[in-house]
């Protein structure tokens, strides 16, 4: 027995020594008569607690008076109490017939304060730290929060920000936590160098990545922040770019940033190995499932022999085949592409093999990190739900959809084993970002019906109340215009992927001799048919009022055409119409397009009540093609057409006719071509039919850094606007026949922080005597 006692004493001494040298260790002391005997106590006493009720502490302990317990029960009790996160220390001792639980509670955080911060607001820093008001305080959490604050400053380019802390004891076990911040200077990126690239210029690759070199606009764009995570993401952008342009062997050898502490500027060097460019060889589909006919699936394949190898098209084919097979009753089928490189002729043959995959089901979907966005907004982007067959392809597509929402800074989807071998738990981790915007802007335009200077203010929320809804309230105007509008969109109407919304607007325009006011509303429904094709159905109603200027008296010599005067006198007009639009879009980058097609066809039928009665069809399309990879030269071919036909007893209203604009042909004023009134007014009255075409070459501006977003263009336009449904006597008949106009010019495009800005200078080379020329055109717009 003495030997056993000595052994127990030695073991107790070792345990006590370990507890003294390990921070936060559990100190457990108890009296035992024998290592094999169980102890019994008559009561459980609690001491050291200030806020936590004693009975609450007893409930976490499985040891009860009158029931035997062992040392393992004490270990479990200590772990349970530490697991609550409420206590910095726990000691459990058996004293006679009592079990004494002594605890030390964590201090409670009263306030978390930030001092010295100007570039980051308090709420942004409060989101980054773990310590919260009414939460528990620990040194470990404080140390982690100091690093989190530094990381937040690194993300805005302030790597040398210094953070110290101060703990203010308020008594009653409460503290204030103060972060004292020295924000330091802002780091910049002096240069981004590419090494090993020959197929694409460094300038073109700089357009691909999100990290940009510092310029005079960086204080607005904030795209010159050096960040390791951002650089890793840029590596992936480069991989996808090369893989989608035929370079299947492409590798990023290294991507590093070196800081010059004397200038506080980074030099980023990205070393790549491009490899050879491949085209697709033979492409086929094989199936190991007897009931699945591989030949019938060939139409779903989006990769074709002879085309330049494109990894995105391979991914799209996998998705299309997976959906087709799943729709045939095989939800567990897996599509695996097998590539066979031919290094001599630089082709890759692809075989899509369809196998019966392992049967697994989605047990549940767990969503984490969405403090604002509702769970269902995230869940509805998944084509699978609890109980459905697990399909990795559909999961990855849902991840892309969530990223495209632009509600989150980061989206991660992972899996963990479920409660059964054939069950899988999907874990969706998101990091939310601000989705609200308040903007005030000013601009100037030389074309359209709103020429001159203008200002606009708007409030936009893309994720209203966390429901994924879009709202925008805007007001603006210029020298001759006033605009007010409110828009609302529900992207999942009735739980389906149908975008439903409405717009309410009021527009006022002032022309040379008269003014107009349009009050209207639109109810619209948008439906994606495929990834590239979408359609929108809308009902439109508006009231148009026209009024002569006070100083315009036709009897006193005001040169206004009789056709326009008749339209003014017959107002107000009520237009009630339905419209159907179809959009086809394969553009690779809407902000900086290099490849793809954008086409839009719209049909509008007016006559559901109201005064307007017509059928109008318009179409427009643009094809983008890179002409030179090295020079980053992009060719654009565009074309459009439109026709409006009135019906019923009344002629077509003059204000429903098409008017020319810079989108139709450059080098002429807004409404500057087409049918015109007889002298002396010579007003252009618009036409019932138009055709237009344009050829353009776009290129980067030499010398100017690519991060400025400046590109030049040379172009040639041609258009015709003709036809009229206005009383013959009111129109100069020599102007109503088809007559082509043409112009050539140069342009300058700027992807500015305020929106796309374009300046064009065009010279008409084919025109009519009645046309009104305007060689210079400036505005904030896009050509789509």
C-alpha positions in Angstrom: 0.0 0.0 0.0 2.9 2.3 0.7 4.2 1.8 -2.8 0.8 2.6 -4.3 0.6 5.8 -2.2 4.0 6.9 -3.3 3.1 6.2 -6.9 -0.1 8.3 -6.5 1.8 11.1 -4.9 4.4 11.1 -7.7 1.6 11.1 -10.3 -0.1 14.0 -8.5 3.1 16.0 -8.4 3.7 15.4 -12.2 0.2 16.5 -13.0 0.5 19.6 -10.8 3.8 20.6 -12.4 2.3 20.2 -15.9 -0.6 22.4 -15.0 1.8 25.2 -13.8 3.8 25.3 -17.1 0.9 24.9 -19.6 -1.2 28.2 -20.0 -4.9 27.6 -19.5 -4.3 24.0 -18.4 -6.9 22.2 -16.4 -6.0 21.7 -12.7 -7.8 18.7 -11.3 -7.2 17.6 -7.7 -9.1 14.8 -6.0 -8.7 12.3 -3.1 -8.8 8.6 -3.9 -8.5 5.7 -1.6 -7.7 3.3 -4.4 -7.2 3.6 -8.1 -9.9 1.1 -8.7 -12.5 2.3 -6.3 -15.3 4.8 -7.2 -16.0 7.8 -5.0 -19.4 9.1 -3.8 -20.1 12.7 -2.6 -23.2 14.0 -0.8 -23.2 17.5 -2.4 -21.7 19.6 -5.2 -20.5 23.0 -4.2 -19.7 25.9 -6.7 -17.4 28.8 -6.0 -15.8 31.7 -7.9 -18.8 32.3 -10.1 -20.0 35.9 -10.5 -22.4 35.9 -13.4 -23.1 32.3 -14.2 -25.6 30.7 -11.9 -24.4 27.8 -9.7 -27.2 25.5 -10.9 -26.2 26.2 -14.5 -22.6 25.1 -13.7 -23.9 21.9 -11.9 -26.0 21.0 -15.0 -22.8 20.8 -17.1 -21.4 18.3 -14.6 -22.6 14.6 -14.8 -21.4 13.9 -11.2 -24.5 13.9 -8.9 -24.7 13.5 -5.1 -25.1 10.0 -3.9 -23.9 8.4 -7.2 -20.5 6.9 -7.7 -18.0 8.6 -10.0 -14.5 8.1 -11.3 -11.5 10.2 -12.4 -12.8 10.1 -16.0 -16.1 11.6 -14.9 -14.1 14.5 -13.4 -12.1 14.9 -16.6 -15.4 15.0 -18.6 -16.8 17.6 -16.3 -13.8 19.9 -16.6 -13.9 19.6 -20.4 -17.6 20.4 -20.5 -17.2 23.5 -18.4 -14.2 24.7 -20.5 -16.3 24.0 -23.6 -18.8 26.6 -22.6 -16.3 29.3 -23.3 -17.3 31.1 -20.1 -14.4 30.2 -17.9 -10.6 30.8 -18.0 -9.9 28.2 -15.3 -11.7 25.3 -13.7 -10.7 23.3 -10.7 -12.6 20.3 -9.3 -11.6 18.9 -5.9 -13.2 16.3 -3.6 -13.1 17.6 0.0 -14.5 15.1 2.4 -18.0 14.3 1.2 -18.3 17.4 -1.0 -17.2 17.9 -4.6 -16.0 21.5 -4.9 -16.0 23.2 -8.3 -14.0 26.4 -8.4 -14.2 28.5 -11.5 -12.7 31.7 -12.8 -14.9 33.5 -15.3 -13.7 35.3 -18.3 -14.1 39.0 -18.2 -17.1 40.5 -20.1 -16.4 42.9 -22.9 -18.4 46.1 -22.4 -17.2 48.0 -25.5 -14.8 47.5 -28.4 -13.3 50.8 -29.4 -11.1 51.9 -32.3 -8.8 54.9 -32.2 -6.7 56.5 -34.9 -8.6 54.8 -37.8 -9.6 57.0 -40.7 -9.3 54.9 -43.8 -11.4 52.0 -42.3 -14.6 52.9 -40.5 -15.4 51.4 -37.0 -18.1 49.1 -38.4 -15.7 47.6 -40.9 -13.1 46.9 -38.2 -15.8 45.6 -35.8 -16.8 43.0 -38.4 -13.1 41.9 -38.6 -12.5 41.2 -34.9 -13.8 38.4 -32.7 -14.3 40.4 -29.5 -17.8 41.8 -29.3 -19.7 43.8 -26.7 -21.3 41.5 -24.1 -19.0 38.7 -25.2 -16.2 37.1 -23.2 -12.6 38.4 -23.2 -9.5 36.3 -23.6 -5.9 37.2 -24.4 -5.9 34.6 -27.2 -8.9 36.4 -28.9 -7.2 39.8 -28.4 -4.0 38.6 -30.0 -5.9 37.2 -33.0 -7.9 40.4 -33.3 -4.7 42.5 -33.6 -3.6 40.4 -36.5 -7.1 40.6 -38.0 -7.0 44.4 -37.9 -3.6 44.4 -39.5 -4.9 42.1 -42.2 -7.8 44.4 -42.9 -5.3 47.3 -43.5 -3.2 45.1 -45.7 -6.2 44.5 -47.9 -6.4 48.3 -48.6 -2.7 48.6 -49.2 -1.4 49.7 -45.8 1.1 46.9 -44.9 2.9 48.9 -42.2 -0.2 49.7 -40.1 0.6 49.3 -36.4 -1.9 48.2 -33.8 -1.6 48.3 -30.0 -4.2 47.5 -27.4 -5.4 48.8 -24.1 -7.6 47.0 -21.6 -9.7 49.3 -19.4 -11.0 47.5 -16.2 -14.5 48.8 -15.4 -15.0 46.7 -12.3 -17.6 44.0 -11.8 -15.5 41.8 -14.1 -16.1 44.1 -17.1 -13.6 45.6 -19.5 -13.4 48.0 -22.4 -11.1 46.9 -25.3 -9.3 49.7 -27.1 -7.4 49.2 -30.4 -5.0 52.1 -31.0 -4.2 52.2 -34.7 -1.4 53.9 -36.6 -2.6 53.5 -40.2 0.8 54.2 -41.8 1.4 55.1 -45.4 -0.3 53.4 -48.4 1.8 50.9 -50.4 1.6 51.1 -54.1 2.5 48.8 -57.0 5.3 50.3 -59.1 5.3 47.7 -61.9 3.8 44.4 -62.9 6.3 42.4 -65.0 5.5 39.3 -67.0 8.3 36.9 -67.8 8.1 34.0 -70.3 5.1 35.3 -72.3 5.3 35.4 -76.1 1.8 34.6 -77.4 0.3 37.5 -75.5 1.8 40.9 -74.7 2.3 42.0 -71.1 -0.3 44.7 -71.7 -2.9 42.1 -72.7 -2.1 39.9 -69.6 -2.4 43.0 -67.4 -6.0 43.3 -68.6 -6.7 39.7 -67.5 -5.6 40.0 -63.9 -7.3 42.1 -61.2 -4.1 43.5 -59.6 -3.1 46.8 -61.4 -0.1 49.0 -61.2 -0.5 52.4 -59.4 -1.7 55.4 -61.5 -3.2 58.8 -60.8 -6.6 57.1 -60.8 -5.7 54.5 -58.2 -7.1 56.6 -55.3 -10.5 56.1 -56.9 -10.2 52.6 -58.4 -8.3 51.0 -55.5 -7.1 48.3 -57.8 -3.4 48.7 -57.0 -3.4 47.0 -53.6 -0.9 44.2 -53.2 -2.5 41.2 -51.6 -1.2 37.6 -51.5 -4.7 36.1 -51.8 -5.5 38.4 -54.7 -2.3 37.4 -56.4 -3.2 33.7 -56.1 -6.6 34.5 -57.6 -4.8 36.3 -60.5 -2.8 33.1 -61.1 -6.1 31.3 -61.6 -7.4 34.0 -63.9 -4.3 33.6 -66.1 -4.7 29.9 -66.2 -8.3 30.1 -67.2 -7.4 32.7 -69.9 -4.7 30.6 -71.4 -6.7 27.3 -71.1 -9.6 29.0 -72.9 -7.3 30.1 -75.8 -5.7 26.8 -76.6 -2.7 26.7 -74.2 -3.4 23.5 -72.3 0.1 23.1 -71.0 0.2 26.6 -69.5 1.8 27.0 -66.1 2.4 29.9 -63.7 5.9 29.2 -62.5 5.9 31.9 -59.8 4.1 35.1 -58.8 5.9 37.2 -56.2 5.8 40.8 -55.0 8.9 42.5 -53.7 8.5 45.6 -51.5 11.0 48.5 -51.8 10.8 49.9 -48.3 12.4 53.2 -49.3 9.6 54.0 -51.7 6.9 51.8 -50.1 6.2 50.3 -53.5 5.8 46.7 -54.7 7.2 45.2 -57.9 5.2 42.2 -58.9 6.8 39.6 -61.2 4.8 36.8 -62.7 6.7 34.1 -64.5 4.8 31.9 -66.9 5.4 29.0 -69.2 2.9 29.2 -72.1 3.5 25.9 -73.9 2.1 25.1 -77.4 -1.3 26.1 -78.7 -3.7 23.2 -79.3 -6.8 22.6 -81.3 -9.4 19.9 -80.7 -8.9 16.6 -82.4 -11.5 13.9 -82.5 -14.3 14.4 -80.0 -16.6 11.5 -79.0 -18.9 10.4 -76.3 -18.8 6.9 -74.7 -21.1 5.3 -72.2 -20.6 2.4 -69.9 -24.3 2.5 -68.9 -26.1 0.1 -71.3 -29.4 2.1 -71.4 -27.6 5.4 -72.3 -27.1 5.9 -76.0 -23.9 7.8 -76.5 -24.8 8.8 -80.1 -27.9 10.6 -79.0 -25.9 12.8 -76.7 -23.6 14.1 -79.4 -25.8 17.2 -79.8 -25.0 18.3 -76.3 -21.2 18.4 -77.0 -19.9 22.0 -77.3 -16.4 21.1 -78.4 -15.8 20.4 -82.1 -12.9 19.1 -84.1 -10.7 21.8 -85.5 -11.7 24.5 -83.0 -9.1 26.1 -80.8 -8.9 24.1 -77.5 -11.1 25.8 -74.9 -11.3 24.5 -71.3 -14.5 26.4 -70.6 -16.3 24.6 -73.5 -15.1 21.3 -72.0 -16.7 22.3 -68.7 -19.9 23.4 -70.4 -20.1 20.0 -72.3 -19.7 18.1 -69.0 -22.5 20.1 -67.5 -24.7 19.6 -70.6 -24.1 15.8 -70.7 -24.6 15.5 -67.0 -28.0 17.2 -67.1 -29.1 15.3 -70.2 -28.2 11.9 -68.6 -29.7 12.9 -65.2 -32.9 13.9 -67.0 -33.0 10.4 -68.5 -33.2 8.8 -65.1 -29.5 8.4 -64.1 -28.9 11.1 -61.4 -25.6 9.5 -60.2 -24.0 9.3 -63.6 -20.6 10.9 -63.9 -19.1 12.5 -67.0 -15.3 12.3 -67.2 -13.4 13.9 -70.0 -10.3 12.0 -71.2 -7.8 14.0 -73.3 -5.2 12.6 -75.6 -2.5 15.1 -76.7 -0.8 14.8 -80.0 2.4 16.7 -79.6 3.3 16.5 -83.3 0.2 18.2 -84.7 -0.8 20.0 -81.5 -4.2 18.5 -81.1 -6.2 17.2 -78.2 -8.7 14.5 -78.8 -11.4 14.3 -76.1 -13.5 11.4 -75.1 -16.4 12.1 -72.7 -17.0 8.9 -70.7 -20.3 8.4 -68.9 -20.2 6.1 -65.9 -22.6 5.1 -63.2 -21.1 6.9 -60.3 -21.2 6.1 -56.6 -24.6 6.5 -55.1 -24.6 9.4 -52.6 -27.3 11.7 -51.4 -27.3 15.2 -50.0 -28.2 14.9 -46.4 -28.4 18.6 -45.7 -26.9 21.9 -46.8 -25.3 24.0 -44.1 -24.7 27.7 -44.8 -22.3 29.7 -42.8 -21.2 33.4 -42.8 -24.4 34.9 -44.1 -25.2 37.4 -41.4 -27.4 39.4 -43.7 -28.4 37.3 -46.7 -31.3 34.9 -46.1 -30.5 31.2 -46.3 -33.1 30.6 -49.1 -31.4 33.2 -51.3 -28.3 31.0 -51.3 -30.1 27.7 -51.4 -32.1 28.5 -54.5 -28.9 28.8 -56.6 -28.4 25.0 -56.1 -30.1 22.6 -58.4 -29.9 20.0 -55.7 -31.6 20.0 -52.3 -31.8 17.7 -49.2 -32.4 14.1 -50.3 -31.3 14.6 -53.9 -28.6 12.7 -55.6 -25.2 14.3 -55.0 -23.6 15.6 -58.2 -20.3 17.5 -58.1 -20.9 19.2 -61.5 -24.2 20.8 -60.3 -22.5 21.9 -57.1 -19.7 23.7 -58.9 -22.3 25.4 -61.1 -24.1 26.6 -58.0 -20.9 28.0 -56.7 -20.4 30.0 -60.0 -24.0 31.3 -59.7 -23.4 32.5 -56.1 -20.2 34.3 -57.1 -22.1 35.9 -60.0 -24.7 37.4 -57.6 -22.0 39.8 -56.4 -23.2 39.6 -52.8 -20.1 37.9 -51.5 -16.4 38.5 -51.4 -15.7 34.8 -51.2 -17.8 31.6 -51.7 -16.5 28.2 -50.7 -18.4 24.9 -51.1 -17.1 21.8 -49.4 -18.4 18.4 -48.3 -18.2 16.4 -45.1 -19.4 12.9 -44.5 -23.1 12.5 -43.4 -24.6 10.3 -40.8 -24.6 7.3 -43.2 -22.0 6.1 -45.6 -24.1 7.2 -48.6 -24.9 10.7 -47.1 -23.0 13.9 -47.8 -23.3 17.2 -46.1 -22.7 20.3 -48.2 -21.1 23.2 -46.3 -21.4 26.6 -47.9 -19.1 29.3 -46.5 -19.6 32.8 -47.7 -18.1 36.2 -46.8 -20.6 39.0 -47.4 -19.8 42.4 -48.8 -21.6 45.7 -49.1 -24.3 45.6 -51.8 -25.7 49.1 -51.3 -24.5 52.1 -53.3 -25.1 55.8 -53.1 -23.8 57.7 -56.0 -23.8 61.3 -57.3 -22.4 61.9 -60.8 -22.1 64.5 -63.5 -21.6 64.1 -67.2 -21.8 65.7 -70.6 -23.2 64.4 -73.8 -23.4 65.9 -77.3 -25.9 63.5 -78.7 -29.4 62.1 -78.1 -32.4 64.0 -76.7 -30.4 64.8 -73.5 -27.5 66.7 -74.9 -25.5 69.0 -72.7 -24.3 68.8 -69.1 -26.2 66.6 -66.6 -26.1 65.4 -63.0 -27.6 62.3 -61.5 -28.0 60.9 -58.0 -29.1 57.3 -57.2 -29.5 54.9 -54.3 -29.1 51.2 -55.3 -29.4 48.1 -53.2 -28.7 44.8 -54.9 -29.6 42.6 -52.0 -32.5 44.4 -50.4 -33.1 43.2 -46.8 -31.0 40.1 -47.6 -33.7 38.8 -49.9 -31.7 39.1 -53.1 -34.0 41.8 -54.4 -32.8 44.8 -56.5 -34.1 48.3 -55.9 -32.9 51.6 -57.4 -34.2 55.2 -56.9 -32.6 57.8 -59.1 -33.1 61.4 -60.1 -31.2 63.5 -62.5 -31.3 66.1 -65.2 -29.5 68.5 -67.4 -29.9 71.7 -69.4 -32.9 70.3 -71.3 -34.0 67.2 -69.4 -35.3 65.9 -66.1 -35.5 62.2 -65.1 -37.0 60.4 -62.1 -37.3 56.7 -61.8 -37.8 53.8 -59.4 -37.0 50.2 -60.2 -37.6 46.9 -58.3 -36.7 43.4 -59.4 -37.4 40.1 -57.7 -34.9 37.6 -59.3 -36.9 34.5 -58.3 -40.5 35.1 -58.9 -42.8 32.5 -57.4 -39.8 30.5 -56.4 -38.7 30.0 -60.0 -35.7 31.4 -61.9 -37.9 34.2 -63.4 -36.9 37.8 -62.8 -40.0 39.9 -62.2 -40.0 43.6 -61.6 -41.4 47.0 -62.4 -40.2 50.5 -63.3 -41.9 53.8 -62.7 -40.5 56.8 -64.5 -41.1 60.5 -65.3 -39.1 62.1 -68.1 -39.1 65.7 -69.2 -37.4 66.9 -72.4 -37.1 70.4 -73.8 -36.5 70.9 -77.6 -36.1 74.0 -79.7 -39.7 74.9 -79.9 -41.6 72.6 -77.5 -41.3 70.4 -74.5 -42.5 66.9 -73.6 -43.3 65.1 -70.4 -43.7 61.3 -70.2 -45.1 59.5 -67.1 -45.1 55.8 -67.3 -44.6 52.4 -65.9 -43.4 49.0 -67.0 -44.0 45.5 -65.6 -41.5 42.9 -66.8 -40.6 39.3 -66.6 -37.2 37.9 -67.6 -36.5 34.2 -68.1 -33.1 32.6 -68.9 -33.6 29.9 -71.6 -29.9 28.8 -71.7 -26.7 30.2 -70.3 -26.4 32.4 -73.4 -30.1 33.1 -74.4 -32.6 35.0 -72.3 -36.0 36.6 -73.0 -38.0 39.4 -71.4 -41.8 40.0 -71.6 -43.0 43.4 -70.6 -46.2 45.5 -70.4 -45.7 49.2 -70.9 -48.0 52.1 -70.3 -47.2 55.8 -70.5 -48.8 59.1 -71.0 -47.1 61.7 -73.2 -47.8 65.4 -73.0 -46.4 67.9 -75.5 -46.5 71.7 -75.2 -45.3 74.6 -77.3 -42.8 77.0 -75.8 -44.3 80.3 -74.7 -42.1 82.2 -77.2 -43.1 79.9 -80.1 -46.2 81.2 -82.0 -46.6 79.6 -85.4 -48.6 82.5 -86.6 -45.8 84.9 -85.7 -43.1 83.0 -87.6 -42.0 80.2 -85.3 -40.4 77.7 -87.7 -42.0 74.5 -86.5 -43.3 71.9 -88.9 -47.0 71.4 -89.2 -46.6 67.7 -88.6 -45.0 68.3 -85.2 -47.5 71.0 -84.4 -50.4 68.6 -85.1 -48.8 66.0 -82.8 -48.5 68.6 -80.0 -52.1 69.8 -80.4 -53.4 66.2 -80.3 -51.6 65.4 -77.0 -51.8 64.0 -74.4 -51.2 60.6 -75.9 -51.7 57.3 -74.0 -49.6 54.4 -75.1 -50.3 50.8 -73.9 -48.1 48.1 -75.3 -46.5 44.7 -74.8 -43.0 43.9 -75.8 -41.0 40.7 -76.1 -37.2 40.8 -76.3 -34.7 38.0 -77.0 -31.0 38.4 -76.1 -28.1 36.2 -77.2 -24.8 36.9 -75.4 -21.5 35.0 -75.6 -19.3 38.0 -74.9 -16.2 37.0 -72.9 -16.0 40.3 -70.9 -18.7 42.9 -71.0 -16.4 45.6 -69.8 -13.5 44.8 -72.2 -14.9 42.5 -74.9 -12.5 40.6 -77.1 -14.6 37.6 -78.3 -18.2 36.8 -78.7 -21.6 37.8 -80.0 -24.2 40.1 -78.6 -27.6 40.2 -80.3 -30.9 41.6 -79.3 -34.3 41.3 -81.1 -37.4 43.2 -79.7 -41.0 43.2 -80.9 -43.5 45.7 -79.5 -47.2 45.7 -80.1 -49.1 48.9 -79.1 -52.9 49.0 -79.2 -54.1 47.4 -76.0 -56.2 50.5 -75.4 -54.7 54.0 -75.6 -54.0 56.1 -78.7 -50.9 54.4 -80.2 -51.5 51.6 -82.6 -48.4 50.0 -84.1 -46.2 47.0 -84.4 -42.5 47.7 -84.1 -39.6 45.3 -84.6 -35.9 46.2 -83.9 -32.8 44.1 -84.1 -29.1 44.8 -83.3 -26.1 42.6 -83.1 -22.3 42.9 -82.6 -19.5 40.4 -83.3 -16.2 40.7 -81.5 -13.1 39.0 -82.7 -9.4 39.3 -81.7 -7.4 40.1 -84.8 -4.0 40.1 -83.2 -3.2 38.7 -79.8 0.2 40.4 -79.6 -1.2 43.9 -80.5 -4.4 43.3 -78.6 -6.3 44.4 -81.7 -10.0 43.6 -81.7 -12.3 43.8 -84.7 -16.1 44.6 -84.3 -18.8 44.2 -86.9 -22.2 45.6 -85.9 -25.5 45.8 -87.6 -29.1 46.8 -86.9 -32.5 47.2 -88.4 -36.0 48.3 -87.4 -39.4 48.7 -88.9 -42.6 50.2 -87.4 -46.0 49.8 -89.0 -49.2 51.5 -87.9 -52.6 49.9 -88.1 -56.2 51.0 -87.7 -57.9 54.1 -89.0 -55.3 56.6 -87.8 -51.9 57.2 -89.3 -48.8 56.4 -87.2 -48.0 59.2 -84.7 -45.1 61.3 -85.5 -43.5 60.8 -82.1 -43.5 57.0 -82.7 -41.2 57.2 -85.7 -37.6 56.1 -85.5 -35.0 58.9 -84.9 -31.4 58.6 -85.9 -28.7 58.7 -83.2 -25.0 58.0 -82.8 -25.9 54.4 -82.2 -27.2 54.3 -85.8 -24.5 56.4 -87.5 -21.8 58.7 -86.2 -21.0 62.0 -87.8 -24.6 63.3 -87.8 -26.7 65.1 -85.2 -29.4 63.3 -83.2 -32.5 63.2 -85.5 -30.3 64.6 -88.2 -31.1 62.3 -91.1 -34.2 60.8 -92.7 -37.6 62.3 -93.8 -37.9 66.0 -93.3 -40.6 68.7 -93.3 -40.7 71.2 -96.2 -39.0 74.6 -95.8 -38.9 76.8 -93.8 -38.8 74.4 -90.8 -36.8 71.6 -92.4 -37.5 69.6 -89.2 -36.4 65.9 -89.4 -39.6 63.9 -88.7 -38.1 60.4 -88.3 -38.8 57.3 -90.4 -40.5 54.0 -90.4 -37.6 51.9 -91.4 -33.8 51.9 -90.8 -30.8 49.8 -91.5 -27.3 50.4 -90.2 -23.9 48.7 -90.2 -20.5 49.5 -88.7 -17.0 48.1 -88.9 -14.5 49.0 -86.1 -11.0 48.1 -85.0 -10.1 48.7 -81.3 -6.6 48.8 -79.9 -4.8 49.9 -76.7 -3.4 53.4 -76.6 0.4 53.4 -76.8 2.5 54.7 -73.9 -0.5 55.1 -71.6 -0.6 52.5 -68.8 -3.1 49.7 -69.4 -4.7 50.3 -65.9 -6.1 53.6 -67.2 -8.5 51.6 -69.3 -8.0 53.7 -72.5 -8.5 52.2 -75.9 -8.6 53.8 -79.3 -10.7 52.9 -82.3 -11.1 53.6 -86.1 -14.4 52.9 -87.7 -16.7 53.2 -90.7 -20.5 53.6 -90.4 -23.3 53.3 -92.9 -27.0 53.8 -92.3 -30.3 54.7 -93.9 -33.6 56.0 -92.3 -36.6 56.3 -94.6 -40.4 55.9 -95.0 -43.2 57.9 -93.4 -46.8 57.4 -92.3 -47.4 61.1 -91.9 -49.8 63.0 -94.2 -48.0 63.4 -97.5 -48.4 67.2 -97.7 -46.6 67.6 -94.4 -43.4 65.8 -95.6 -40.8 66.7 -98.2 -41.4 63.7 -100.5 -37.8 63.8 -101.8 -36.6 62.8 -98.4 -38.7 59.7 -97.7 -37.0 57.2 -100.1 -34.1 55.0 -99.1 -30.8 57.0 -99.2 -27.6 55.7 -97.6 -25.3 57.8 -95.5 -21.7 56.9 -94.6 -19.0 58.2 -92.3 -15.5 57.4 -91.2 -13.8 58.4 -88.0 -11.7 57.7 -84.9 -12.7 57.1 -81.3 -11.4 57.1 -77.8 -12.9 54.8 -75.2 -12.3 55.0 -71.4 -13.5 52.4 -68.9 -13.6 55.1 -66.2 -14.7 54.7 -62.6 -17.8 56.6 -63.5 -18.9 54.4 -66.3 -17.8 53.8 -69.9 -17.0 57.1 -71.6 -16.6 57.4 -75.4 -15.4 60.2 -77.6 -15.9 60.0 -81.4 -14.9 62.2 -84.3 -16.6 61.2 -87.5 -16.6 62.8 -91.0 -19.6 62.1 -93.2 -18.5 60.9 -96.6 -22.0 60.3 -98.0 -24.8 62.6 -97.0 -28.0 64.4 -98.3 -28.5 68.1 -98.5 -31.2 68.0 -95.7 -28.9 66.2 -93.2 -27.6 67.9 -90.1 -23.9 67.1 -89.5 -22.3 66.7 -86.0 -18.7 65.5 -86.3 -17.8 65.4 -82.6 -19.7 63.2 -80.2 -19.1 62.7 -76.5 -21.1 60.7 -74.0 -21.2 58.1 -71.2 -22.5 55.0 -72.8 -21.7 51.5 -74.1 -22.1 50.3 -77.7 -24.0 47.1 -76.8 
